Amino acid sequence: MDSIYDSLVEIVGSEHVSTQPEELYIYSFDLGTTEPHRPDYAVAPRTTGEIQQIVRLANREKVPVVPLGGGLSLAGLAVPLKGGIALDLKRMDTIIEVNERARYAVVECGVSQGQLTSYLERRHPRLMHSEPGAPPQATIAGNVAIHGQGDLAQPYGFNSDMVNGLEVVLPTGEVCRFGSCSISPYWYTQHPLPDVGLFLGWAGTTGIITRVSIKLFPCKEILGAGQFVVEDEELIPELVHRITHTEMAHDLVAFSQAIPPFSSGLHHLTISLSADSEKELDFKMELIFDDTLGEYIRRGDGGFLGFTRGQQRPQVSKTSDWRKGGGFEYVGSIMPVETYPECYRRGREISERHDIPYTVLGRVIGMSHAMMFSWTYAFNRADPETVRQAREALHESDDLVLELGGTIWKPGVYGQKLVMERMDPNTLNLMKKVKQLLDPNGIMNPGNWEVGR
Amino acid sequence: MTLADYKYADMIHRCFRCGYCKFPVNWMDVNSCPAYARFRMETYSCGGRLWLTRAWLSDEIEWTEHLAQILYTCTACKNCEEKCPLSFNVDILNMIVAAKAEMVERGLVPSAVKEFLENIERHGNPYGTARARRGEWTEGSEIEQYQGQEFLYYVGCVGSYDTRAQETARTLGRVLTRSGVSFGVLGSEENCDGNEVNTLGEEALFEMLAEDNVRKFKELGVTRVVALSPHSYNAMKNEYPRFDGTFTSFHYTQLLRDLIIGEKLDVSGGFSASVTYHDPCFLGRWNGEYEAPRRVLRSIPGVELVEMEKNRAGALCCGGGGGNFYTDFLGGSESSPARTRVREASATGASVLAVACPNCMTMLEDAVKAEGLEDSLAVKDVAEIVAAACGTA
């Protein structure tokens, strides 16, 4: 008999552990182009205590543990590269608290973006969180753990900047709280110490986030978006700079794509606004579309395509079916906004070289402090050649990010290696020390951020 | 059959497993796929089933009893179709049914499914009870045999054999009689409608049942059928036309609605209770009928209709579809969809959970007992509430 299996059954119950080929098959996959690797066990815990026991078991047995939220990173970050326990966290789906006045929510690690959006809409309609463009099954905790960003990124930054506190099961099994929740019943700030950054961006290699407090923001009565289009990509950084100066938008996204063909080569700016009254909306629209963008329209450099009221939340994406192939993956990067034109041109070249219709997008983070720029490559899951082409294009895009002075957002193993090759040696050594200190047995999501032991 | 021969070979890989299919209409959780809600492993989601089907048909994985059980936990509730935003969403359930059909073809179905299908083939019902006993539920009632009346009252397997559902069937008979509706039943001559057989993938048996029923109805001159079960209603309305079944089908709540509006049914006696209504999948998502039962309930004085958060197209399935009311692959846990659903009903504060389907009745009544809610929540069919209001209870 398999003693690890027996122990897991004792911890979570037989219905929530599997070594059956069907579960091992499904949990071996990422949804992108990463090659599958089978776990030895698929486990779905319900409590922090269960996770704690699983991690202690894994340490005793030297078995890898790979935490999984919505499974939508598309970078292979939850593929069990070295087998072990695939830990599906979605059963931990309780919204523990919404503090209306202090504007934060405390959620378990399996709470999805869609669930929180729906909960706030029904129970706290004056509050919203920054919802990423991922399908709504993406989890809040998974998203902050990979430095995700959402539809409030322009005024408020990355979602990981919105973390007020974390509860984490450390790789050695202790449960730690970070932020005000470590000394107080309130989860309202990540201060004073230690730094929640120990767990954000590490792809689950430094611990398992079990609870997270995130900031909420005012949700106004009217949500909508205006579309502005230009032909010259060189104008985008300037436009972004000027629009962000107004401090009126709550989301600002520039994109260009090959499909539909009539708009190929054009650059669209989606400028999202919110307001509690017509007066407020008129004021914001006037500042942006008349005072700021008007001169571009008058010069014939850009066009206003209209303003649409209402905003679909959660957002519904059909990207995966662009090629009727059920697959796409993108390289996300954090880039200076001024690199938009080069990102677009070089990304388009990569796409065309691999015979993939190009799609590029830049979401502005903060007051033009950065943008999350993505190059998306669709593939046909039934056609290995298109998967191979997409994978090559992704790797070329990873290379491009670093060449242009950017950083790769949530890099897969290939991108992680590129980043570590360029990293300051002392920084790399610190990463190594941190990992060794927190995870002496190297059980947490091994294969990711392998800095050597 | 290889993947290349599979009817949906050019489509099944298009599922990305984005997970929309797990959500209800209002996105409040990821628990609206009954099988996924019950087991919470990705394999049991609609996307998981599609990926496994493709892997099986392309020999990436071998058939196992577990694989068959995963496919047969699908209740065919259509929540996945409701939420999937992609253009092939109309076929995602068909893809799973086609995979089940392949298992039927190869003789690889779970034993409970095999038993279910064999019982229907031999006895015309899933319980394995003699055909001759199908009409016993009418004994002691004034319900007549069908002899050319305006409506054929088709009761279905659950209404004919399940003790609790028999009560509902008799009650509806009394209500129809009180309304002056001209109707009759087939009694022991009635056969299974085949709806579940169809969703279980036994295409040949379904065709046999459908052809037999259509032939019989034609011989008897049936032009209008009123069905107790939404499952029967669905088969007759949507499937029988391809077997030349040209009669008009109604679910009984549609008929009661029309009788009340036409003042042929007096419900002024009222029914004082707070009532929450559970949408059956084969009436709601399969046939878009959400209003008729609500219209009936709202017309009864004293009924305070309160909605569960998941209602209409977003309603959670009771877990009884796709033969699961018999095979019970989703039972045995507080996460069973029927138990989750009665907790949702209880959370509304209603004292009555109204149903319009005998399968839902049996599933939810058992769940009320399992949850220990007998003292606070009664499961009643809409027909029973109407009967109380018109003095025929």
Interface residues (C-beta under 8 A of the other chain):
Chain A: E15 H16 S18 Q20 P21 E22 E23 Y25 I26 Y27 F29 L31 A42 A44 G70 G71 L72 D88 K90 R91 D93 S112 G114 Q115 T117 S118 Y119 R122 P135 P136 Q137 P314 V316 S317 K318 S320 D321 K324 G325 G326 G327 F328 N380 R381 A382
Chain B: H13 R14 C15 F16 R17 C18 G19 Y20 K22 F23 N26 W27 M28 D29 V30 F39 R40 M41 E42 T43 G48 W51 L52 A55 E60 I61 E62 T64 H66 L67 I70 P85 L86 S87 F88 E309 S333
